[in-house]
């Protein structure tokens, strides 16, 4: 008897969800078919109805994540250099939201070393589309490499620190670092401290 399509999709998704859960706990290279099947509540034979082996499951999981990045990031990237500041900030915030738990599982120390190259294959054409002549400057590859490495390092540090910054604060700091650079952000600290002291003094006087 043929399985209902909705049941088939649900079973496959449950296997993928179990993979992401395990990937958050251990190196993905150490996840076995038995681990995954037990975590999902199925037997090994059910796993092989949907995937050839673990590398096949990992590739399909990565492909689905990259498809989401391609669809959503490429649609948002065009606003990054727009004149509307709020729209520009929303697009940057999307970049950081895109660097989610699943991305961290693959790009982090327990992930897939080859996944970064696959991310670049998706992201770089989108960036090229709105940077125009900048890609002919001779520095384009360096700029893209710097930006992607910085974003990934920023994401990894946040996760390694237990996501100690609230999301909006994390996005805002990331936006400032990307648009004004580290030196520009550091230069703001003395002014912010002075404004804070002035506010506290005004409150005390009242």
C-alpha positions as CSV (number, residue, x, y, z in Angstrom):
1,X,0.0,0.0,0.0
2,X,1.4,3.4,-1.0
3,X,2.0,5.9,1.8
4,X,0.1,9.1,1.9
5,X,2.3,12.0,0.6
6,X,1.6,14.0,3.7
7,X,2.8,11.1,5.9
8,X,5.9,10.7,3.7
9,X,6.8,14.3,4.0
10,X,6.2,14.4,7.7
11,X,8.4,11.3,8.3
12,X,11.2,12.8,6.1
13,X,10.9,16.2,7.9
14,X,11.1,14.4,11.3
15,X,14.3,12.7,10.3
16,X,15.8,16.1,9.2
17,X,14.6,17.7,12.4
18,X,16.3,15.0,14.4
19,X,19.5,15.6,12.4
20,X,19.5,19.3,13.3
21,X,18.9,18.5,16.9
22,X,21.8,16.1,17.0
23,X,24.0,18.5,15.0
24,X,23.6,21.0,17.9
25,X,25.0,18.5,20.3
26,X,27.9,16.7,18.5
27,X,30.1,16.8,15.4
28,X,28.0,16.0,12.4
29,X,30.6,13.5,11.1
30,X,29.9,11.4,14.3
31,X,26.1,11.2,13.8
32,X,25.2,7.7,12.7
33,X,22.1,6.3,11.0
34,X,21.3,4.5,14.2
35,X,21.6,7.7,16.3
36,X,19.3,9.5,13.9
37,X,16.7,6.8,13.6
38,X,16.5,6.4,17.4
39,X,16.2,10.2,17.9
40,X,13.4,10.4,15.4
41,X,11.6,7.4,16.8
42,X,12.0,5.2,13.7
43,X,14.1,2.1,12.8
44,X,17.0,2.1,10.4
45,X,14.9,0.7,7.6
46,X,12.7,3.8,7.7
47,X,15.8,6.0,7.3
48,X,16.8,4.2,4.2
49,X,13.4,4.8,2.6
50,X,14.3,8.5,2.4
51,X,18.1,8.7,2.3
52,X,20.9,6.6,0.9
53,X,23.2,7.2,3.9
54,X,24.2,10.0,6.3
55,X,26.2,12.0,3.6
56,X,23.1,12.0,1.5
57,X,20.9,13.3,4.3
58,X,23.5,16.0,5.1
59,X,23.7,17.1,1.5
60,X,19.9,17.3,1.3
61,X,19.7,19.2,4.6
62,X,22.3,21.7,3.3
63,X,20.6,22.0,-0.1
64,X,17.3,23.0,1.6
65,X,19.1,25.5,3.8
66,X,20.9,27.0,0.8
67,X,17.7,27.2,-1.2
68,X,16.2,29.2,1.6
69,X,19.2,31.5,1.7
70,X,19.1,31.9,-2.1
71,X,15.4,32.8,-2.2
72,X,15.3,35.1,0.9
73,X,18.8,36.6,0.8
74,X,18.8,37.4,-2.9
75,X,15.5,39.0,-2.5
76,X,16.7,41.2,0.3
77,X,20.2,42.0,-0.9
78,X,19.1,44.6,-3.4
79,X,18.0,46.9,-0.5
80,X,21.4,46.8,1.3
81,X,22.7,49.9,-0.5
82,X,19.3,51.7,-0.8
83,X,18.5,55.2,0.2
84,X,15.9,54.2,2.8
85,X,17.8,53.8,6.0
86,X,15.1,51.7,7.7
87,X,14.9,49.4,4.7
88,X,18.6,49.1,4.6
89,X,18.7,48.2,8.3
90,X,16.0,45.6,7.8
91,X,18.0,44.0,5.1
92,X,21.1,43.9,7.3
93,X,19.1,42.4,10.1
94,X,17.9,39.7,7.7
95,X,21.5,38.8,7.1
96,X,22.1,38.2,10.8
97,X,18.8,36.3,11.2
98,X,19.8,34.2,8.2
99,X,22.8,33.1,10.3
100,X,20.6,30.9,12.5
101,X,21.2,27.8,14.6
102,X,21.2,25.5,11.6
103,X,23.9,27.7,9.9
104,X,25.9,27.6,13.0
105,X,25.7,23.8,13.2
106,X,27.2,23.6,9.7
107,X,29.7,26.5,9.9
108,X,30.8,26.0,13.4
109,X,33.6,23.8,14.7
110,X,31.4,20.7,14.6
111,X,30.0,21.3,11.2
112,X,30.9,20.6,7.5
113,X,34.2,22.2,6.4
114,X,33.0,22.3,2.8
115,X,29.8,24.2,3.6
116,X,31.4,27.6,3.6
117,X,32.3,27.3,0.0
118,X,28.7,26.3,-0.8
119,X,27.4,29.4,1.0
120,X,29.8,31.6,-1.0
121,X,28.5,30.1,-4.2
122,X,25.0,31.4,-3.3
123,X,25.9,34.7,-1.6
124,X,28.6,36.1,-3.9
125,X,26.5,36.3,-7.1
126,X,23.8,38.2,-5.1
127,X,26.4,40.6,-3.7
128,X,27.9,41.1,-7.2
129,X,24.5,42.1,-8.5
130,X,24.2,45.3,-6.4
131,X,27.9,46.2,-6.1
132,X,28.2,47.0,-9.8
133,X,31.6,48.4,-10.8
134,X,33.1,47.6,-7.4
135,X,33.6,44.0,-8.5
136,X,36.0,45.2,-11.1
137,X,38.2,47.1,-8.7
138,X,40.5,44.2,-8.0
139,X,39.5,44.2,-4.4
140,X,36.1,42.6,-4.7
141,X,37.2,39.1,-3.8
142,X,39.0,40.4,-0.7
143,X,36.0,42.5,0.4
144,X,33.6,39.6,0.0
145,X,36.0,37.2,1.8
146,X,36.4,39.7,4.6
147,X,32.7,40.3,5.0
148,X,31.7,36.7,5.0
149,X,34.4,35.6,7.4
150,X,33.5,38.5,9.7
151,X,29.8,37.5,9.7
152,X,30.6,33.9,10.4
153,X,33.0,34.8,13.2
154,X,30.5,37.1,14.7
155,X,27.8,34.4,14.6
156,X,30.1,31.8,16.1
157,X,31.1,34.0,19.0
158,X,27.5,34.8,19.8
159,X,26.6,31.2,20.0
160,X,29.7,30.2,21.9
161,X,28.8,32.9,24.5
162,X,25.4,31.4,24.9
163,X,23.7,34.2,22.9
164,X,24.3,36.5,25.7
165,X,23.3,39.6,23.7
166,X,19.6,40.0,23.0
167,X,18.8,39.4,19.3
168,X,18.0,43.1,18.5
169,X,21.2,44.2,20.2
170,X,23.1,41.6,18.3
171,X,21.6,42.7,15.0
172,X,22.2,46.4,15.7
173,X,25.8,45.9,16.7
174,X,26.4,43.8,13.6
175,X,24.8,46.5,11.5
176,X,27.1,49.1,13.0
177,X,30.2,47.0,12.6
178,X,29.3,46.3,8.9
179,X,28.5,49.9,8.0
180,X,31.0,51.9,10.2
181,X,33.7,49.3,11.0
182,X,35.2,48.4,14.3
183,X,37.1,51.7,14.6
184,X,34.0,53.7,13.9
185,X,32.0,51.8,16.5
186,X,34.8,52.1,19.1
187,X,35.0,55.9,18.5
188,X,31.4,56.1,19.5
189,X,32.0,54.7,23.0
190,X,33.4,57.9,24.7
191,X,30.4,60.0,23.3
192,X,27.9,57.4,24.5
193,X,29.5,57.3,28.0
194,X,29.3,61.1,28.2
195,X,25.7,61.1,27.1
196,X,25.0,58.5,29.7
197,X,26.6,60.5,32.5
198,X,24.7,63.7,31.4
199,X,21.4,61.7,31.5
200,X,22.2,60.4,35.0
201,X,23.2,63.8,36.3
202,X,20.0,65.3,34.9
203,X,18.0,62.6,36.6
204,X,19.8,63.2,39.9
205,X,19.1,67.0,39.8
206,X,15.4,66.4,39.2
